[in-house]
Amino acid sequence: MAMSEDELKAVIDEEMERFREDGYFTRLRKMFKGLGMPHETKEYKIAAIELQRQLAPVLAFLIVGLLVLTGLLIAIFAKKPEQQTFQIAALPPEQNEDIVEETPPETPPEPPKEPVVTDDIPIDVETVGTPSTVVNPNAASVASVQPSPNDAVQMIKSPVKLSSMAGARDAGRRGEMTRGGAAYGDPLTEAAVLRALRWLKYTQGKDGAWHVSTNHGTMTGGDKSVKNPNGNILANTSFALLTFLAHGETTGSAEFGDTVRRSIEYLMKQAHTDGHGVFRFRGADEHEYAFLIATYALSEAYGMMKNPEMKEVAEQGVKRIIASQTAHGGWEYKLSRSGTEDISLGGWAIQAMKAAKLAGIHPDGLDECISKAMHCLRTRNWNRRDKCFAYRPGNSRRYYLSPVGCLAMQLLGYRNDPCVFDTLKLMKAWQPEFSTKKAPNAQYAKYWSAPQYYMYYATQCKFQAGMQPNASAENFELWKVWNGQMKALYPKAQRICSQKIKDTRGKEQQIGYWMNHDNWSSRPVMDTCLCALQLMVYYRYLPTTASTVKETAIEAAAEQAAKEADDVAVDVVGADI
């Protein structure tokens, strides 16, 4: 008998129901219903199987959670591993000797066209005071001798500041301190600084360094016709980095960020330990001036950017400075511990240590080292008869280096020390100068060999004295006169090149450099940086105060030094700057 259509549909639905899988909540409902049925029934047995299926994932989740919790507890309460000591790969055995001259790169940078010096100095008013807007404060890490993970680098946010005595090196601060006036910079000085920064950017080699050349200030990867020029590649690069940092430029700066990054990378790559376990920078000069300046630059860079890789290298440099201090508290050529204290070398050592201390780098023995340095300045380098800081104990003929000791005492908080007063009086008749033929003292004219080197210290000494809180009228007037002379001379003395480079807006800007009128014309990088640093003195460092800078240990050492016997009568003649 044939089924009707409705009966056929009912049979089909019944068969399909056998293959249909219940949903999750339907299964739960049937499970709870079946568990209430007698144990011998089919419904109860199906419900028991379903209960087992439901318990399996729950138990698995609980087991995994317990394991994770156990691991977290172990990680929290376990003893933290000791921090790894920074190791720098040593040179191969055949290269372990002291390096005097920098080995030129295998492929020297392509030489830019020779700049042509012109006399006109137009000013781009739009760019003065706001040259390089800081962007991307979390820029990528610079290269390290031992690269760290990308997240190891942390940049502090703008405005860029160093603790204690450093100024806020941002556009607002620069604009405030170059607004004009007898005691401040002006648009002309800031425009000259920008031309210098752009010249440095233009002349940087492909390897990130600044190479020596006599080609009108154009760095061409090293001029082999210049034999052992004063101011080598390592020193040039360190000076250039300090100059960009003084302007507040970091690896995150829009216009100069890449220039800063590559200069830091170059310095970091030169760090190594030699076969005797001594930390060095490749390419340092024989006397190790460049070593001290490189340590100074990387210490300040770390203070502004907080890159831990920079700290590791800078700290190794500071440790060597501490270890190489002489028994009397100064520093000698080659950073040997024997010999007579050289105040010119000591000046860079003190600046490096002070920058490190401000940046938060405190290796063992740093405070004691600074204390001994103060003692040495007061007892060894100070010449009571001539009332000046001597180049070496007893040698006051090179009294032009007296500002080195004066600035060191000011930076250490002793701005009211009698030695500082006497040195300021000594420099009262000085004027900003580039020529070696215009020495302020005819008796010592033959030692007036590097004017801008002396000006670098003199400018800072007079600024610190004249712009400090509660400065005397005499010191304030001393600074105003000097500042007026410097502002009138430096922008005019800058050598403007025919080449131009584009700024962040794509607008062409002039470039320019400075150079001493002396027989060391192979070092325009150094002279350019020294001049630019003077024109940034307004915002590079705040005037020091005894309350913010002085340390108790240093104060005690200075007071003890004041009670010491007369100067050591030693007359040492040596080749120094």
Buried (B, 14 or more C-beta within 10 A) or exposed (E): EEEEEEEEEEEEEEEEEEEEEEEEEEBBEBBEEBBEBEEEEEBBEBBEEBBEEEEEEEEEEEEEEEEEEEEEEEEEEEEEEEEEEBEBEBBEEEEBEEBEBBEEBEEBBEBBEEBEEEEEBEBBEEBBBEBBEBEEBEBEBBBBBEEEEEEEBEBBEBBBBBEBBBBBBBBEBBBBBBBEEEBBBBBBBBBBBBBBBBBBBBBBBEBBBBBBBBBBBBBBBBBEEBEEBBBBBBBBBBBBBBBBBBBBBBBBBBBBBBBBBBBBBBBBBBBBBBEEEBBBBBBBBBBBBBBBBBBBBBBBBBBBBBBBBBBBBBBBBBBBBBBBBBEBBBBBBBBEEEBBBBBBBBBBBBBBBBBBBBBEBEBEBBBBBBBBBBBBBBBBBBBEEBBBBBBBBBBBBBBBBBBBBBBBBBBBBBBEBEBBBBBBEBBEEBBBBBEBEEBBBEEBEEBBBBBBBBBBBBBBBBBBBBBBEEBEEBBBEBBBBBBEBBBEBBBEBBBBBEBBBEBBEEEEBBBBBBBBBBEBBBBBBBBBBBBBBBBBBBBBBBBBBBEEBBBEBBBEBBEBBBEEEEBBEEEBEEEBB
